[in-house]
């Protein structure tokens, strides 16, 4: 079977993954991308992610792709929830190290150092993404009460700050020291399982 893209007279086999901005939280925390739209010959896709210490690629999952996280510089923690064993798997990664986030598994990434730079590489040209922030803010408080016995007003108050998709969190203006004040042993993520 021949690939028509590879036989095109306008074939390009190189592109700049810094050119297309996907999301910008601030000058130090942003995501650029390279997918089939930018490079038609690519059979994968990637996000080029720059993070400061404490910034999180918020909890989410992909319906159509596996994701590989490759650390270029800095240190990050990846966490993924195994739906079969109901176990949270957490890995502390340094430059050159990778972790796999399987399709459909809930996961997140936290920067453990300033100037963290990672590639998130997908096994398809374009990932579908379901953000945890969208899931949380769209579930009616009555459903949370009926399903989990969570007080409706408490739930509504807890999710009130989530007004839009949060991609790199915490949301700007969020008090990051609240968890460390309320929970002195809180480290920002669960213990390592690797």
C-alpha positions in Angstrom: 0.0 0.0 0.0 1.4 3.4 -0.9 1.1 6.6 1.0 -0.2 9.4 -1.2 1.2 12.0 1.2 4.7 10.6 0.8 4.3 10.7 -3.0 3.2 14.3 -3.1 5.4 16.7 -5.1 5.0 19.2 -2.2 6.3 16.7 0.4 7.8 18.2 3.6 9.5 16.0 6.1 10.4 18.7 8.7 8.5 21.2 10.7 9.0 23.4 13.8 7.1 22.2 16.9 7.5 25.7 18.4 5.4 27.6 15.9 1.8 26.6 16.7 0.7 27.7 20.2 -1.8 25.3 21.7 -2.2 26.9 25.2 -0.4 29.7 27.1 -0.9 30.2 30.8 2.0 32.7 31.1 5.4 33.3 29.5 6.9 30.3 31.3 4.1 27.8 31.1 2.8 27.0 27.7 2.2 24.3 25.1 3.0 24.2 21.4 2.1 21.4 19.1 3.0 19.5 16.0 0.3 17.4 14.5 -0.9 16.3 11.0 -2.2 19.7 10.3 1.3 21.2 10.6 3.2 18.2 9.0 0.9 16.0 6.9 3.5 13.2 6.7 3.6 12.7 10.5 1.9 9.5 11.7 2.1 10.6 15.4 1.6 14.0 17.1 3.1 15.8 20.0 2.8 18.6 22.5 5.9 20.6 23.3 5.3 21.5 27.0 7.2 24.1 29.1 6.4 24.2 32.9 7.5 25.9 36.1 7.8 24.1 39.4 4.4 23.3 40.8 2.4 23.7 37.6 0.3 20.7 36.7 -0.9 19.4 33.3 -4.4 18.9 34.8 -6.0 15.5 35.2 -7.4 14.3 31.9 -7.7 11.2 29.7 -7.6 10.5 26.0 -10.3 8.5 24.2 -8.2 7.6 21.1 -4.5 7.6 21.8 -1.7 6.3 24.0 0.7 9.0 25.3 4.4 8.8 25.9 5.9 11.5 28.1 9.6 12.2 27.3 11.5 14.6 29.6 14.0 16.9 27.8 15.0 19.0 30.8 13.9 19.5 34.5 12.0 17.0 36.5 8.3 16.0 36.4 6.0 13.5 38.2 3.5 11.6 36.1 0.6 9.9 37.7 -1.8 7.5 36.0 -4.8 5.6 37.4 -4.9 1.9 36.5 -8.6 1.2 36.0 -8.1 -2.6 36.2 -6.2 -2.7 39.5 -7.6 0.6 40.8 -4.0 1.6 41.7 -2.4 5.0 41.2 1.0 4.7 39.6 3.3 7.6 40.1 6.7 8.1 38.5 9.4 10.7 39.1 11.1 11.4 35.8 14.4 13.2 34.9 15.9 14.1 31.5 15.9 11.2 29.1 13.3 9.2 31.0 9.8 8.3 29.8 6.5 7.1 31.0 3.5 5.7 29.2 -0.1 6.9 29.7 -2.4 4.3 28.2 -5.5 5.3 26.2 -8.5 5.9 28.4 -6.5 6.0 31.6 -6.9 9.1 33.8 -3.5 10.9 34.3 -1.7 14.2 35.1 1.8 15.6 35.1 3.4 17.9 37.7 6.6 19.9 37.2 9.0 19.3 40.1 11.5 21.9 38.9 11.5 25.2 37.1 12.2 25.1 33.4 10.8 21.6 32.9 10.5 20.8 29.2 8.7 17.7 28.1 7.3 16.2 24.9 4.0 14.3 25.1 4.0 12.1 22.1 0.8 10.4 20.8 0.4 7.3 18.6 -2.1 9.0 16.4 -1.8 12.4 14.6 -4.5 14.1 16.8 -5.5 13.3 20.4 -9.0 13.6 21.8 -8.8 15.1 25.3 -11.3 14.9 28.1 -10.3 17.5 30.8 -11.1 16.7 34.4 -12.1 20.3 34.9 -14.8 20.0 32.3 -16.0 16.8 33.8 -16.2 18.3 37.4 -17.8 21.6 36.5 -20.5 20.0 34.2 -21.8 17.3 36.6 -24.9 18.6 38.4 -24.5 19.0 42.1 -27.7 16.8 42.5 -26.0 14.0 40.7 -22.9 14.1 42.9 -25.2 14.1 46.0 -27.2 11.1 44.7 -24.2 9.2 43.5 -21.7 9.8 46.3 -23.7 11.4 49.1 -21.7 14.7 48.7 -23.5 17.8 50.0 -24.9 19.7 47.0 -23.8 23.1 48.3 -20.3 21.9 49.3 -19.8 20.5 45.8 -21.2 23.6 44.1 -18.8 25.7 46.2 -15.8 23.4 45.5 -16.2 23.6 41.7 -17.3 27.2 41.5 -13.8 28.5 40.6 -13.7 26.2 37.6 -15.3 28.4 35.0 -13.6 27.0 31.9 -11.2 24.2 30.9 -8.1 24.2 33.0 -5.2 22.9 31.0 -2.2 24.1 33.0 -3.1 24.6 36.6 -3.7 25.7 39.1 -5.9 28.5 37.8 -4.2 31.9 37.9 -5.0 33.5 41.2 -5.4 30.2 43.0 -3.9 30.1 46.5 -1.3 27.4 46.1 -0.4 27.5 49.8 -3.9 26.5 50.9 -3.1 22.7 50.8 0.2 23.0 52.6 -1.5 25.1 55.4 -4.5 22.7 55.8 -2.4 19.5 55.3 1.2 20.0 56.5 2.4 16.6 55.1 1.0 17.3 51.6 3.7 17.0 49.0 1.7 17.9 45.9 1.3 14.3 44.7 0.9 10.8 46.0 3.9 8.7 47.1 6.0 7.1 44.3 5.2 3.6 43.3 8.1 3.0 40.9 
